[in-house]
Amino acid sequence: MKKLFTALLVLLMVFSMTACGKKEEGGEEGYNGPKIGVILVGDENEGYTYAHILGIREAAKKLEIPDEAIIWKYNVPEDQTTYDMAIDLVENGATLVISNSYAHQSFMQQAAGENPEVTFVALTGDNGAPSGLNNLKNAFPQTYESRYVSGVVAGMKIKELADNGALVDANFNEEGKVKVGYVGAFPYAEVVSGYTAFYLGIRSVYPDVTMYVEYTNSWFDLTAEATVGDDLMSKGCVIIGQHADSTGAPSRLQGNMENNTYGFTAYSVGYNVSMLDVAPDVALTSAGNVWEKYYTYAFQCWKNGEEIMTDWSEGYKTDAVEITPLGKAVAAGTQEAVDAAVAAIKDGTLHVFDASTFTIDGQTPTSMVADAFSDPAFTPDTEALIDGYFHESEFRSAPYFSFRIDGIVELSSN
């Protein structure tokens, strides 16, 4: 992994040049068995896709699926190219086709409608059940749980800094709350759910925080993420999380620490993969998914000729989510706090979106109606606040927590 992410910074220009290259591997001629087609929005140089690649390889190895059975399509943009790649995979013998990015899904649906004998899985998507197609599936891990736990790590660090008198004036807003930043990709429910869980995890340890979210309007943009990370630090944010797929923000925070750019150190909580290679002094951990869990399930169904469930979502109870190893900068006692939070999530005594822990417009919510079920119009018509907490990713796999709670401020996008 060290080699991968060191190389990432050097290969950015190469990535940009090849982003629409649609590199293909696998499915060698001469292999006559059933095949799996994989459509990826990036490649091994992009953290989100790299996590999928690792998950696919591990699942295939576990289930003894030969390399020749998997056809890879890399760097596929979220446009008509997705449909073209899906059809190409079907024509080359794939009976299971999987894409890994949200905006791939409408093109996957088009291909699914034309090829009812093939199963299509649009990961992170939400149109499987509403489409009415028996061969279109969705899956998304309960990432909000690992976001929450990564927030516990951040909260422990803030508490340590506050207890030691290490925070500076710039780290507080006018209300005396500690500033936290978050690099968001898009203002979608997936991102809102994640950053809200992160914020609530922080507040479970250190309540007096305000979080500022700034969007890049891209899932992967090394330069934009670095710029937003720098901007949030310039505003005094002492912790900066992210729902963005590059090492841009953590790398910039590391550089700012080394140069003492702002007179204080801001610490990073990343996403998908560990950021310790590029930010060894400031990376605390990253929230992540164990994609091997889903791919093992889906590939086993495929091998057995069994139907894949329309909406799959699992979390800590089945070890389908995780945080990456803790960095050297974490506060004392962090591992114990993490273990306690994970145990409480697993045994059901901790619910991430416990309505007693947040307010909306100054009020504790008593009803939270979401677009959480199989409605083709995605109308908010499902009561998701049940038994005192919001039931995320239970009615469908893709997140539908899109509520803006108090204490989080969305800044103008770049």
Secondary structure as the mmCIF struct_conf table of DSSP 4:
data_model
#
loop_
_struct_conf.conf_type_id
_struct_conf.id
_struct_conf.beg_label_comp_id
_struct_conf.beg_label_asym_id
_struct_conf.beg_label_seq_id
_struct_conf.end_label_comp_id
_struct_conf.end_label_asym_id
_struct_conf.end_label_seq_id
HELX_RH_AL_P HELX_RH_AL_P1 LYS A 2 VAL A 10
TURN_TY1_P TURN_TY1_P1 LEU A 11 LEU A 11
HELX_RH_AL_P HELX_RH_AL_P2 LEU A 12 THR A 18
TURN_TY1_P TURN_TY1_P2 ALA A 19 CYS A 20
BEND BEND1 GLY A 21 GLY A 21
STRN STRN1 GLU A 24 GLY A 26
TURN_TY1_P TURN_TY1_P3 GLU A 29 GLY A 30
BEND BEND2 GLY A 33 GLY A 33
STRN STRN2 LYS A 35 ILE A 39
BEND BEND3 VAL A 41 GLY A 42
TURN_TY1_P TURN_TY1_P4 GLU A 44 ASN A 45
BEND BEND4 GLU A 46 GLU A 46
HELX_RH_AL_P HELX_RH_AL_P3 GLY A 47 LYS A 62
TURN_TY1_P TURN_TY1_P5 LEU A 63 GLU A 64
HELX_RH_3T_P HELX_RH_3T_P1 ASP A 67 ALA A 69
STRN STRN3 ILE A 70 LYS A 73
BEND BEND5 ASN A 75 ASN A 75
BEND BEND6 GLU A 78 ASP A 79
HELX_RH_AL_P HELX_RH_AL_P4 GLN A 80 GLU A 91
TURN_TY1_P TURN_TY1_P6 ASN A 92 GLY A 93
STRN STRN4 ALA A 94 SER A 99
BEND BEND7 SER A 101 SER A 101
HELX_RH_3T_P HELX_RH_3T_P2 TYR A 102 HIS A 104
HELX_RH_AL_P HELX_RH_AL_P5 GLN A 105 GLU A 114
TURN_TY1_P TURN_TY1_P7 PRO A 116 GLU A 117
BEND BEND8 VAL A 118 VAL A 118
STRN STRN5 THR A 119 LEU A 123
TURN_TY1_P TURN_TY1_P8 THR A 124 THR A 124
HELX_RH_AL_P HELX_RH_AL_P6 GLY A 128 SER A 131
TURN_TY1_P TURN_TY1_P9 GLY A 132 GLY A 132
TURN_TY1_P TURN_TY1_P10 ASN A 134 ASN A 135
STRN STRN6 LEU A 136 ALA A 139
HELX_RH_AL_P HELX_RH_AL_P7 THR A 143 ASP A 163
TURN_TY1_P TURN_TY1_P11 ASN A 164 GLY A 165
HELX_RH_3T_P HELX_RH_3T_P3 ASP A 169 ASN A 171
STRN STRN7 PHE A 172 PHE A 172
TURN_TY1_P TURN_TY1_P12 GLU A 174 GLU A 175
BEND BEND9 GLY A 176 GLY A 176
HELX_LH_PP_P HELX_LH_PP_P1 LYS A 177 LYS A 177
STRN STRN8 VAL A 178 GLY A 184
BEND BEND10 ALA A 185 ALA A 185
BEND BEND11 PRO A 187 TYR A 188
HELX_RH_AL_P HELX_RH_AL_P8 ALA A 189 ARG A 203
TURN_TY1_P TURN_TY1_P13 SER A 204 VAL A 205
STRN STRN9 VAL A 209 TYR A 215
BEND BEND12 ASN A 217 TRP A 219
HELX_RH_AL_P HELX_RH_AL_P9 LEU A 222 SER A 234
TURN_TY1_P TURN_TY1_P14 LYS A 235 GLY A 236
BEND BEND13 VAL A 238 VAL A 238
STRN STRN10 ILE A 239 HIS A 243
BEND BEND14 ALA A 244 THR A 247
HELX_RH_AL_P HELX_RH_AL_P10 GLY A 248 ASN A 259
TURN_TY1_P TURN_TY1_P15 ASN A 260 ASN A 260
BEND BEND15 THR A 261 PHE A 264
STRN STRN11 TYR A 267 TYR A 271
BEND BEND16 ASN A 272 VAL A 273
TURN_TY1_P TURN_TY1_P16 LEU A 276 VAL A 278
TURN_TY1_P TURN_TY1_P17 PRO A 280 VAL A 282
STRN STRN12 ALA A 283 ASN A 289
HELX_RH_AL_P HELX_RH_AL_P11 TRP A 291 ASN A 304
TURN_TY1_P TURN_TY1_P18 GLY A 305 GLY A 305
HELX_LH_PP_P HELX_LH_PP_P2 GLU A 306 MET A 309
BEND BEND17 THR A 310 THR A 310
STRN STRN13 ASP A 311 TRP A 312
HELX_RH_3T_P HELX_RH_3T_P4 TYR A 316 THR A 318
TURN_TY1_P TURN_TY1_P19 ASP A 319 ASP A 319
STRN STRN14 VAL A 321 ILE A 323
HELX_LH_PP_P HELX_LH_PP_P3 THR A 324 GLY A 327
TURN_TY1_P TURN_TY1_P20 LYS A 328 ALA A 329
BEND BEND18 VAL A 330 VAL A 330
HELX_LH_PP_P HELX_LH_PP_P4 ALA A 331 ALA A 331
TURN_TY1_P TURN_TY1_P21 ALA A 332 GLY A 333
HELX_RH_AL_P HELX_RH_AL_P12 THR A 334 ASP A 347
TURN_TY1_P TURN_TY1_P22 GLY A 348 GLY A 348
BEND BEND19 THR A 349 THR A 349
TURN_TY1_P TURN_TY1_P23 VAL A 352 PHE A 353
STRN STRN15 ASP A 354 ASP A 354
HELX_RH_3T_P HELX_RH_3T_P5 ALA A 355 THR A 357
STRN STRN16 ILE A 360 ILE A 360
TURN_TY1_P TURN_TY1_P24 ASP A 361 GLY A 362
STRN STRN17 GLN A 363 GLN A 363
BEND BEND20 THR A 366 THR A 366
STRN STRN18 VAL A 369 ALA A 370
BEND BEND21 ASP A 371 ASP A 371
BEND BEND22 PHE A 373 SER A 374
TURN_TY1_P TURN_TY1_P25 PRO A 376 ALA A 377
BEND BEND23 PRO A 380 PRO A 380
STRN STRN19 THR A 382 GLU A 383
STRN STRN20 LEU A 385 ILE A 386
TURN_TY1_P TURN_TY1_P26 ASP A 387 GLY A 388
STRN STRN21 TYR A 389 PHE A 390
TURN_TY1_P TURN_TY1_P27 GLU A 392 SER A 393
BEND BEND24 GLU A 394 ALA A 398
TURN_TY1_P TURN_TY1_P28 ASP A 406 GLY A 407
STRN STRN22 ILE A 408 GLU A 410
HELX_LH_PP_P HELX_LH_PP_P5 LEU A 411 SER A 413
#
